[in-house]
Amino acid sequence: MSTKRIYNFNAGPAVLPLEVLEEIRSGFMEFGGMSIFEISHRSKKFGAILEETENLVVELMGVPKNYRVLFLQGGASLQFAMVPMNLMDKTADYALTGSWSKKALAEAKVVGAPRAAFSSEETKFSRTPASSEIDMGRDSSYLHITSNNTIYGTQYHAFPETGDVPLVADMSSDILSRAVDVSRFGLIYAGAQKNLGPAGVTLVAIREDLAGRNYRGLPAMLRYSTHVENNSLYNTPPVFAIYAVGLVLKWLKRQGGVAKMEQVNSRKAALIYDVLDRSTFYRSHADKQSRSFMNVVFTLPSDELTSKFIAKAEENDMAGLKGHRSVGGIRASIYNAFPMDGVEALAQFMREFERTR
Ligand SMILES: *Cc1c(COP(=O)(O)O)cnc(C)c1O
């Protein structure tokens, strides 16, 4: 079977470690005469996989004892709804730093009367706020932030201070890419398909007391308490996706864990930002202090040059560089599993393209 790999800069689903893909291929049928697709979610084998995966999340993220780790379905998009349904009494605050946080706010509006406590929309979401810029309302049930803005290429490098008000974060595109003090958050969620594994599972870490909030009647599947009480086994969980996440986490641990990942990720991002900073041809979308280490977004002087850049990059085995339609330009997504040599290749290509275009 072919294992020719190209450099995959897609924003999500995104690149996974080759080692993990090969483990999935070789282990696929090795579940006692069955494949991973065919085993029961109530089997001992899957029970062990679920427990190990949960323990790895706890270990790698440093999840404190009074939190529960859940594996849910419906993507980060269902969390946009579950968070307000479960945690919002009358109102909550949302920091708007891009399309995903706007979607999260829109879902909260279905449930109650949330507020936009900050927005950088005027500057095309070029930055994340400082704590002092977030105008929290009274009676707020929580503050919701998007830790990394996948489309606009911005990231919080310091998290807001919220006192007793729980901080809720959508970490879909930077989970486990850097050390984070989980105890600062009431709830963290992340769709798996950027930094954790294949699509189909969503990781949630929730402080136990918040899982007990109960402001309105909700169907069982939409209550955090249901999934806490049933240890993510209320109904059939996405068995394969959880298995794959477990393999990715073991890979991450072999790489040296989150602290090591953070070092490597900042070096990777610096290689591309360095090209941007030395150039008058490319323009970084994000303000300097808000630059994302996961999604580097930049523009070229014209749409024509942008198309040419993308086409030439593809000829050089670099795929997925087209920016999101709301920003245009180029987006290089360089998640944990994206290799250093691919970033070096892109930086080299960018310098050459600027010279020879
Ligand atoms: C991709 C993404 C989402 C959407 O995730 P789904 O799993 O497709 O619902 C939400 N938030 C952020 C920050 C993302 O990057």
The ligand as a Gaussian input file, in Angstrom:
#p B3LYP/6-31G(d) Opt

LIG

0 1
 C      -13.729000      23.509000      13.439000
 C      -14.178000      24.334000      14.563000
 C      -15.492000      24.271000      15.059000
 C      -16.557000      23.410000      14.426000
 O      -16.387000      22.104000      14.791000
 P      -17.424000      20.949000      14.395000
 O      -16.837000      19.781000      15.096000
 O      -17.413000      20.849000      12.905000
 O      -18.769000      21.334000      14.916000
 C      -15.809000      25.048000      16.146000
 N      -14.905000      25.843000      16.739000
 C      -13.639000      25.941000      16.283000
 C      -12.678000      26.835000      16.975000
 C      -13.238000      25.180000      15.192000
 O      -11.975000      25.274000      14.737000

